[in-house]
């Protein structure tokens, strides 16, 4: 009975550690700061609007973000901000987190 209890305890602990400590594969890990608004672990391929013009991007995630000159990630691509990089875009409006 002790062996069974110990085995189940080890399996249960392993499962908790595995499920509790892993990051989602669909999220960029870290913070994305758009004009002072912080988005934690943004979903990959998600679009975030920073506001009308003068977009300041602080990308503290592990994924690059693409900067657009229109809301809702429409219009032209005007820049890319890599992981652990910052950027200022006078005509920037929104960003999309890349894969």
C-alpha positions as CSV (number, residue, x, y, z in Angstrom):
1,X,0.0,0.0,0.0
2,X,2.9,2.4,0.8
3,X,4.5,1.8,-2.6
4,X,1.2,2.5,-4.4
5,X,0.7,5.7,-2.4
6,X,4.3,6.8,-3.2
7,X,3.9,6.0,-6.9
8,X,0.7,7.9,-7.2
9,X,2.2,10.8,-5.3
10,X,5.2,11.0,-7.7
11,X,2.9,10.8,-10.8
12,X,0.6,13.4,-9.4
13,X,3.5,15.7,-8.6
14,X,5.0,15.2,-12.0
15,X,1.7,16.1,-13.7
16,X,1.3,19.2,-11.6
17,X,4.8,20.4,-12.4
18,X,4.3,19.7,-16.1
19,X,1.0,21.4,-16.4
20,X,1.7,24.3,-14.1
21,X,5.1,25.4,-15.3
22,X,4.8,25.3,-19.1
23,X,4.0,28.3,-21.3
24,X,1.4,28.1,-24.0
25,X,2.9,27.6,-27.4
26,X,0.4,30.2,-28.8
27,X,1.7,33.0,-26.6
28,X,4.8,35.2,-26.8
29,X,6.5,35.2,-23.4
30,X,7.0,38.6,-21.8
31,X,5.5,42.0,-22.0
32,X,4.6,44.2,-24.9
33,X,4.3,47.9,-24.1
34,X,2.4,50.1,-26.5
35,X,2.4,53.8,-25.5
36,X,2.4,52.7,-21.8
37,X,-0.2,50.0,-22.1
38,X,1.4,46.7,-21.1
39,X,0.1,43.4,-22.6
40,X,1.5,40.4,-20.8
41,X,2.2,37.2,-22.8
42,X,0.3,38.4,-25.9
43,X,-1.0,35.7,-28.2
44,X,0.9,35.0,-31.3
45,X,-0.7,36.5,-34.5
46,X,-2.8,38.8,-32.3
47,X,-3.3,42.4,-33.2
48,X,-3.1,45.3,-30.7
49,X,-3.9,48.9,-31.4
50,X,-1.7,51.4,-29.6
51,X,-3.5,54.6,-30.5
52,X,-3.5,57.1,-33.2
53,X,0.0,58.0,-34.4
54,X,3.2,58.4,-32.5
55,X,3.4,54.8,-31.5
56,X,6.1,53.9,-29.0
57,X,6.8,50.1,-28.8
58,X,8.8,48.4,-26.1
59,X,8.9,44.7,-27.1
60,X,10.0,42.6,-24.1
61,X,8.7,39.4,-25.5
62,X,10.5,36.6,-27.3
63,X,8.7,37.3,-30.6
64,X,9.1,40.2,-33.1
65,X,6.1,42.5,-33.7
66,X,5.1,44.1,-37.0
67,X,4.0,47.7,-37.0
68,X,1.2,49.0,-39.2
69,X,0.1,52.5,-40.1
70,X,-3.6,51.8,-39.6
71,X,-5.8,50.4,-36.7
72,X,-6.6,46.7,-36.6
73,X,-3.3,45.8,-38.3
74,X,-4.5,47.1,-41.6
75,X,-2.7,49.3,-44.1
76,X,1.0,49.3,-44.7
77,X,3.8,47.6,-42.7
78,X,6.1,50.4,-41.5
79,X,8.4,48.5,-39.3
80,X,9.4,45.5,-37.2
81,X,10.5,45.6,-33.6
82,X,12.5,42.5,-32.6
83,X,12.6,40.8,-29.2
84,X,14.1,43.0,-26.5
85,X,14.0,46.0,-28.8
86,X,12.2,49.4,-28.8
87,X,10.9,51.6,-31.6
88,X,9.2,54.9,-32.2
89,X,6.9,55.2,-35.2
90,X,5.4,58.7,-35.9
91,X,2.8,57.1,-38.2
92,X,2.4,53.9,-36.3
93,X,-1.0,52.8,-35.1
94,X,-1.1,49.0,-34.4
95,X,1.1,45.9,-34.1
96,X,0.8,42.2,-34.8
97,X,2.8,39.7,-32.8
98,X,4.6,37.3,-35.1
99,X,4.9,33.5,-34.8
